[in-house]
Amino acid sequence: MKFIELTLKNHIILHGFDARDKEITEEVEVEKASKKLIAVDRILSISEKFILIKYAYNRIIYWEYIEDYDRVKTMLES
């Protein structure tokens, strides 16, 4: 399994959807960013601000990351 290391900070947890198909989310703000190893096969998408990662129990988290988008893209391509 391949991993990449990113510095992650605030995040939005997607818990599911309500009866009207609206996302049920929880916003989490942290004081300090921290480095995390992320399994590449858990990454669903990446934007200039967020990396979308799937977790157990069908939970999805939008993480803010500190690194430059192009650097992260290069890490994923290699």
Secondary structure, DSSP 8 states (H G I E B T S, - for coil): --EEEEEEEEEEEEEEE-TTS-EEEEEE--SS-EEEEEEGGGEEEE-SSEEEEE-GGG-EEEEEE-S-HHHHHHHHH-
